[in-house]
């Protein structure tokens, strides 16, 4: 789906992803690891090596009964096709299990580190506990985050890509700028120039039409 509208700059926003699963589904952990792997590898490839994007990120969002996966990229409009092709190719390699286990281990370590730091904040810890309190039975244990993340394997990443990035579940959203600050300023400058030229032309025409004194 493509949406066109005004933007401050001439930048295209690409959103590529898939409908996934809710917070209670065991695949959510593999999808979290997948997002971190994509964050690191696509940022390295598309931004640092190729210099094609201004910003890039991947994340998996979960609700009670459903979720969605997003790979978001902000770039100059001319680079959008190449960026999308690079993302698609990388997902295809993961689906064929062509992902370095060391990269998966790094992603899992990063997730566990971020989580541990967030749990040092009382508000963050309370939010984590409240998230599960409303979903679990009274005698059900809260998942051990470090344990469930550590259990994710490269084969799990291949499986979730093949499972959720299907034609029935996936989507591509695009925000294409129509009127930007630059194009708006150019348009206004041209309009002012044309208006000024018309005013001067009319003034000269009137002067020529005035009778000359004898």
C-alpha positions in Angstrom: 0.0 0.0 0.0 1.3 3.5 -0.9 0.3 6.6 0.9 1.2 10.0 -0.5 1.2 13.2 1.4 3.2 16.2 2.7 6.6 15.6 4.4 9.2 18.0 5.9 11.9 16.4 3.6 12.0 14.5 0.4 12.3 11.1 2.2 10.4 7.9 1.6 9.2 5.8 4.6 9.2 2.1 3.9 7.5 -0.4 6.2 7.9 -4.0 5.4 6.7 -6.8 7.7 4.2 -9.4 8.6 1.3 -10.2 10.9 2.7 -12.4 13.7 1.4 -13.7 17.1 0.3 -12.5 20.5 2.3 -12.3 23.7 1.5 -15.8 24.9 2.7 -17.6 21.7 6.1 -19.2 22.1 7.2 -17.9 18.7 7.3 -14.4 20.0 10.8 -15.0 21.4 12.2 -16.2 18.1 10.6 -13.1 16.5 12.3 -10.8 19.0 15.7 -12.4 18.3 15.0 -12.1 14.5 14.3 -8.4 15.0 17.6 -7.9 16.8 19.5 -9.8 14.1 17.9 -7.7 11.4 18.6 -4.5 13.4 22.3 -5.2 13.6 22.9 -6.8 10.2 20.7 -4.5 8.0 22.0 -1.4 9.8 25.6 -2.5 9.1 24.8 -3.4 5.4 22.3 -0.8 4.3 23.4 2.2 6.3 27.1 1.9 7.1 28.3 0.0 4.0 25.9 1.3 1.3 24.9 4.5 2.9 21.3 4.2 1.6 19.2 5.1 4.6 18.8 7.9 7.2 17.3 5.5 9.7 16.5 1.8 9.9 15.0 -0.5 12.6 13.2 -3.8 13.1 10.9 -4.8 15.9 8.2 -7.2 16.9 5.1 -5.8 18.6 2.8 -8.1 20.6 -0.7 -7.6 21.9 -2.9 -10.1 23.8 -4.0 -12.1 20.8 -2.0 -10.8 17.8 1.2 -9.1 16.8 3.1 -7.6 13.9 6.6 -7.5 12.7 8.1 -4.3 11.2 11.3 -3.5 9.3 11.2 0.3 8.8 13.6 2.3 6.6 13.7 6.1 5.9 15.6 7.1 2.8 15.8 9.3 -0.3 13.0 8.2 -2.6 15.5 7.1 -5.3 17.0 4.4 -3.0 13.7 2.7 -2.0 13.8 -0.1 -4.5 17.4 -1.1 -3.7 16.7 -1.0 0.0 13.6 -3.2 -0.3 15.5 -5.7 -2.5 18.3 -5.9 0.1 15.8 -6.6 2.9 14.0 -9.2 0.9 17.2 -11.0 0.0 18.4 -11.1 3.6 15.1 -12.5 4.8 15.3 -15.1 2.1 18.8 -16.1 3.3 17.5 -16.5 6.8 14.7 -18.7 5.6 17.3 -21.0 4.1 19.2 -21.1 7.4 22.0 -19.0 6.0 22.6 -17.1 9.1 25.8 -17.1 11.1 25.2 -18.7 14.6 27.6 -16.1 16.0 25.3 -13.3 14.8 22.4 -15.0 16.5 24.4 -15.3 19.8 25.3 -11.6 19.6 21.7 -10.7 19.1 20.5 -12.8 22.1 23.2 -11.3 24.3 22.1 -7.8 23.3 18.5 -8.6 24.1 19.3 -10.1 27.5 21.5 -7.1 28.3 18.8 -4.6 27.4 16.3 -6.5 29.4 18.5 -6.8 32.5 19.1 -3.0 32.4 15.4 -2.2 32.0 14.6 -4.4 35.0 16.7 -2.1 37.2 14.0 0.5 36.8 11.0 0.0 39.1 8.5 1.2 36.6 9.8 -1.1 33.9 9.9 -4.0 36.2 6.3 -3.4 37.3 5.2 -3.1 33.7 6.8 -6.5 32.9 5.1 -8.2 35.8 1.7 -6.6 35.1 1.9 -7.7 31.5 2.0 -11.3 32.6 -0.3 -11.0 35.6 -3.3 -10.3 33.4 -2.6 -13.2 31.1 -1.4 -16.1 33.2 -3.3 -18.3 35.6 -2.7 -17.7 39.3 -0.4 -20.7 39.6 1.5 -20.2 36.3 5.1 -19.0 36.5 6.2 -15.8 34.7 8.6 -16.7 31.8 12.3 -16.4 32.5 13.3 -13.9 29.8 17.0 -14.9 29.7 16.0 -18.6 29.5 13.5 -18.2 26.6 15.7 -15.9 24.6 18.8 -18.2 25.1 16.7 -21.2 23.8 16.2 -19.6 20.4 18.3 -21.2 17.6 19.2 -20.2 14.1 16.7 -22.9 12.9 14.0 -21.1 14.8 14.7 -17.9 12.9 14.4 -19.8 9.6 11.2 -21.4 10.7 9.5 -18.1 11.8 10.5 -16.3 8.6 9.0 -19.2 6.5 5.9 -19.3 8.8 5.0 -15.6 9.0 6.6 -13.9 6.0 4.1 -15.5 3.6 2.0 -13.7 0.9 -1.1 -14.1 3.1 0.6 -12.5 6.2 3.1 -10.0 4.9 2.7 -6.4 3.9 4.6 -3.5 2.4 3.7 0.0 3.3 5.1 3.1 1.7 4.8 6.8 2.5 5.8 8.7 -0.6 6.2 12.5 -0.2 4.2 14.7 -2.5 4.8 18.2 -1.0 8.0 18.8 0.9 9.5 21.9 2.4 12.0 22.0 -0.5 9.4 21.5 -3.2 7.0 23.9 -1.4 9.6 26.6 -1.2 10.5 26.1 -4.9 6.8 26.3 -5.8 6.3 29.4 -3.7 9.4 31.0 -5.1 8.2 30.3 -8.7 4.7 31.6 -7.8 6.1 34.8 -6.4 8.4 35.2 -9.3 5.5 34.8 -11.8 3.4 37.1 -9.8 6.1 39.8 -9.7 6.7 39.4 -13.4 3.0 39.8 -14.1 2.8 42.9 -11.9 5.8 44.5 -13.6 4.4 43.6 -17.0 1.1 45.1 -16.2 2.7 48.2 -14.9 4.8 48.7 -18.0 1.8 48.1 -20.2 -0.1 50.8 -18.4 2.7 53.2 -18.6 2.9 52.7 -22.4 -0.9 53.2 -22.7 -0.7 56.6 -20.9 -0.8 59.6 -23.4 2.4 61.5 -23.7 2.3 65.2 -22.9 2.8 67.4 -26.0 
